[in-house]
Amino acid sequence: MKYCLIVLQIALLTGVSQAQSINVKKAFSGAQSQISVMLQEVKNADTADKAKLVSPRTYENGKFKMVVSRDWTSGFFPGVLWYLYEYNKDNKWLSAAEQFTAKIEPEKYNTGTHDLGFMIGCSFGNGYRLTGREDYEKVMIDAARSLSKRFSPATGVIRSWDHNSDKWQYPVIIDNMMNLELLFEATKFTGDSSFYKIAVSHANTTMKNHFRPDYSSYHVVDYDPVDGSVRGKMTHQGYSDESAWARGQGWALYGFTMCYRETKNIAYLKQAENIAGFILKNKNLPSDMVPYWDFDDPRIPNVSRDASAAAVISSALYELSTYSVNGKDYKKAADKILKSLSEKYTGKPGTKGGFILDHSTGHRPAKSEIDVPLIYADYYYLEALLRYKNYQGNK
């Protein structure tokens, strides 16, 4: 494929010919200090709904904002705590991770969302990986069963949203690729291949319908729920229907890389390589490789960046580098992104509610969460740091 063949060109265009060195110890020290501040913010939260608000989401307009467990971002804060525990094995973080993970458990029976991979996988999934707790495994299986109920054989994909029926009939967003890992895990736990088959069907259908010839992804594809035909392709959070919303490209890269890991289907590897090519060779990718919120916003460079997209892309590139013949160049690109985030996008210590990264963009068309810290940026940043730390050749 055209984006995978010229390895040297990728290196030259991204400016990553020199190895990037990240001070992981310093980065985690800063992260731990910030998350300690965040824990205190959570404790001091002054709200009538304090019992219902379980996880921090952002710091916007001078306010520390938390969400209920059914919010799609609820699992990221427990995941951040698990990553801190993974790094230093301090029981302080283990205790906090267990405490905030438990708050998400009611969502295992939530059949009204496609985001159970984010909610349950990032919390209980990391908890299970690090502790082997059988009760965590059961929660993940229950959540996978709930997620499976959103799959339709007629469309071949998992429905994303139930709202805005005036806009679409069976909407599927590229973000949904991130939730398939929960299904793959459920098959490993139970031996029930139905979870695996749903994940593969969703990935295959998404690969067929969600991408343009240049391997950029649409945000939303609307299907006919009866015959599975495509009714329309559009955006919800991007600049326009035909633009490349930055975080969406990150979800696509991460999702197909993960699908290759779980299936060893070479088509998924090639798809991930092609998506990486689109991102790394894009003329609007800044020199520090932290993308603008949408690659096609005509106001570039006078628009907000999205550190969350950069964190997702960096983490995904680390994994992709272990599978691809282009691995050295993907690793260099991931290093440069991570170095930029660590040196230029971290928040001032003790400020903005204790979030680690600043300068993310949540939903610009809705004028929501623009140039703010976001908890999922912190989650994928720490994941990328751990992947950098643990990187050993092709492992």
PECOR-V542160 format. One record per residue. RES is the residue in three letters. OMEGA is omega in radians with two decimals (none if undefined). Layout:
BEGIN
RES;OMEGA / RES;OMEGA
END
This chain:
BEGIN
MET;-2.98 / LYS;-3.10 / TYR;-3.06 / CYS;-2.94 / LEU;-3.00 / ILE;-3.04 / VAL;-3.11 / LEU;-3.13 / GLN;3.10 / ILE;-3.12 / ALA;-3.11 / LEU;-3.08 / LEU;-3.13 / THR;3.09 / GLY;-3.07 / VAL;-3.12 / SER;3.11 / GLN;-3.12 / ALA;3.12 / GLN;3.14 / SER;-3.14 / ILE;3.11 / ASN;-3.06 / VAL;-3.13 / LYS;3.13 / LYS;-3.12 / ALA;3.14 / PHE;3.07 / SER;3.09 / GLY;3.13 / ALA;3.14 / GLN;3.11 / SER;-3.14 / GLN;-3.11 / ILE;3.00 / SER;3.06 / VAL;-3.12 / MET;3.10 / LEU;3.10 / GLN;3.08 / GLU;3.12 / VAL;-3.13 / LYS;-3.07 / ASN;-3.07 / ALA;-3.08 / ASP;-3.11 / THR;3.11 / ALA;-3.11 / ASP;-3.05 / LYS;-3.11 / ALA;-3.10 / LYS;-3.12 / LEU;-2.94 / VAL;-3.05 / SER;3.01 / PRO;3.10 / ARG;-3.09 / THR;3.00 / TYR;-2.98 / GLU;3.14 / ASN;3.09 / GLY;-3.09 / LYS;3.05 / PHE;-3.01 / LYS;3.13 / MET;-3.10 / VAL;3.04 / VAL;-3.04 / SER;-3.11 / ARG;3.07 / ASP;-3.05 / TRP;-3.10 / THR;-2.98 / SER;-3.07 / GLY;-3.04 / PHE;3.13 / PHE;3.02 / PRO;3.11 / GLY;3.06 / VAL;3.14 / LEU;3.09 / TRP;3.13 / TYR;3.07 / LEU;3.09 / TYR;3.13 / GLU;-3.08 / TYR;-3.00 / ASN;3.10 / LYS;3.10 / ASP;-3.11 / ASN;3.04 / LYS;-3.12 / TRP;3.07 / LEU;-3.13 / SER;3.14 / ALA;3.14 / ALA;3.12 / GLU;-3.12 / GLN;-3.07 / PHE;3.03 / THR;-3.12 / ALA;-3.11 / LYS;-3.09 / ILE;-3.01 / GLU;-3.14 / PRO;-3.08 / GLU;3.14 / LYS;3.12 / TYR;-3.10 / ASN;3.12 / THR;-3.10 / GLY;-3.12 / THR;3.03 / HIS;-2.97 / ASP;-3.10 / LEU;3.06 / GLY;3.06 / PHE;-3.00 / MET;-3.05 / ILE;-3.11 / GLY;-3.10 / CYS;3.14 / SER;-3.12 / PHE;-3.14 / GLY;3.09 / ASN;3.09 / GLY;3.12 / TYR;-3.12 / ARG;-3.06 / LEU;-3.09 / THR;-3.09 / GLY;-3.11 / ARG;-3.10 / GLU;3.12 / ASP;3.07 / TYR;3.10 / GLU;-3.13 / LYS;3.11 / VAL;-3.14 / MET;3.11 / ILE;3.11 / ASP;-3.14 / ALA;3.11 / ALA;3.08 / ARG;3.12 / SER;3.14 / LEU;-3.12 / SER;-3.13 / LYS;3.10 / ARG;3.12 / PHE;3.09 / SER;3.07 / PRO;-3.12 / ALA;3.14 / THR;-3.10 / GLY;-3.10 / VAL;3.09 / ILE;3.14 / ARG;-3.13 / SER;-3.00 / TRP;3.04 / ASP;-3.08 / HIS;3.09 / ASN;-3.14 / SER;3.06 / ASP;-3.12 / LYS;-3.05 / TRP;-3.13 / GLN;-3.12 / TYR;-3.05 / PRO;3.06 / VAL;-3.13 / ILE;-3.08 / ILE;3.09 / ASP;-3.04 / ASN;3.07 / MET;-3.08 / MET;-3.08 / ASN;-3.10 / LEU;-3.12 / GLU;3.10 / LEU;3.14 / LEU;3.09 / PHE;3.13 / GLU;-3.12 / ALA;3.09 / THR;3.09 / LYS;-3.11 / PHE;-2.94 / THR;-3.01 / GLY;3.13 / ASP;-3.05 / SER;-3.10 / SER;3.11 / PHE;3.14 / TYR;-3.10 / LYS;3.09 / ILE;-3.14 / ALA;-3.14 / VAL;3.11 / SER;-3.14 / HIS;-3.13 / ALA;-3.13 / ASN;-3.13 / THR;3.09 / THR;3.13 / MET;-3.13 / LYS;-2.93 / ASN;-2.98 / HIS;-2.95 / PHE;3.06 / ARG;3.14 / PRO;3.13 / ASP;3.11 / TYR;2.88 / SER;-3.05 / SER;2.88 / TYR;3.06 / HIS;-3.05 / VAL;2.93 / VAL;-3.13 / ASP;-3.10 / TYR;2.94 / ASP;-3.06 / PRO;-3.11 / VAL;-3.07 / ASP;3.07 / GLY;3.13 / SER;3.14 / VAL;-3.14 / ARG;-3.12 / GLY;3.10 / LYS;-2.96 / MET;3.04 / THR;3.00 / HIS;-3.11 / GLN;-3.14 / GLY;-3.11 / TYR;-3.13 / SER;-3.12 / ASP;-3.08 / GLU;-3.14 / SER;-3.14 / ALA;3.09 / TRP;-2.93 / ALA;-3.10 / ARG;3.08 / GLY;3.09 / GLN;3.08 / GLY;3.10 / TRP;-3.12 / ALA;-3.14 / LEU;-3.12 / TYR;-3.06 / GLY;-3.12 / PHE;3.01 / THR;3.11 / MET;-3.14 / CYS;3.06 / TYR;3.11 / ARG;-3.02 / GLU;-3.04 / THR;-3.02 / LYS;3.04 / ASN;-3.05 / ILE;3.12 / ALA;3.13 / TYR;3.09 / LEU;3.13 / LYS;3.11 / GLN;3.12 / ALA;3.11 / GLU;-3.14 / ASN;3.08 / ILE;3.09 / ALA;3.11 / GLY;3.12 / PHE;-3.09 / ILE;-2.99 / LEU;-3.13 / LYS;-3.06 / ASN;-3.08 / LYS;-3.13 / ASN;3.05 / LEU;-3.09 / PRO;-3.10 / SER;3.10 / ASP;3.02 / MET;2.97 / VAL;-2.93 / PRO;2.90 / TYR;-3.01 / TRP;3.09 / ASP;-3.09 / PHE;-3.03 / ASP;3.08 / ASP;-3.08 / PRO;-3.14 / ARG;3.06 / ILE;0.23 / PRO;-3.05 / ASN;3.10 / VAL;-3.07 / SER;3.02 / ARG;3.01 / ASP;3.11 / ALA;3.12 / SER;3.09 / ALA;3.12 / ALA;-3.13 / ALA;3.11 / VAL;-3.12 / ILE;3.14 / SER;-3.14 / SER;-3.14 / ALA;-3.13 / LEU;3.08 / TYR;3.14 / GLU;-3.14 / LEU;-3.12 / SER;-3.13 / THR;-3.12 / TYR;-2.90 / SER;3.02 / VAL;3.07 / ASN;-2.96 / GLY;-3.10 / LYS;-3.12 / ASP;3.06 / TYR;3.11 / LYS;3.13 / LYS;3.11 / ALA;3.11 / ALA;3.12 / ASP;-3.09 / LYS;3.09 / ILE;-3.09 / LEU;3.11 / LYS;3.10 / SER;3.13 / LEU;-3.07 / SER;-3.02 / GLU;-3.00 / LYS;-3.03 / TYR;3.07 / THR;-3.13 / GLY;3.08 / LYS;-3.08 / PRO;3.07 / GLY;-3.08 / THR;3.03 / LYS;3.00 / GLY;3.12 / GLY;3.05 / PHE;-3.03 / ILE;-3.12 / LEU;3.01 / ASP;2.99 / HIS;2.96 / SER;3.11 / THR;-3.11 / GLY;-3.04 / HIS;-3.04 / ARG;3.13 / PRO;3.12 / ALA;-3.10 / LYS;-3.09 / SER;3.03 / GLU;-3.14 / ILE;-3.14 / ASP;-3.12 / VAL;2.96 / PRO;3.11 / LEU;-3.03 / ILE;-3.14 / TYR;2.99 / ALA;3.12 / ASP;-3.11 / TYR;-3.08 / TYR;3.03 / TYR;3.11 / LEU;3.09 / GLU;3.13 / ALA;3.10 / LEU;3.12 / LEU;3.12 / ARG;3.05 / TYR;-3.12 / LYS;-3.03 / ASN;-3.06 / TYR;3.08 / GLN;3.12 / GLY;-3.08 / ASN;-3.11 / LYS;none
END
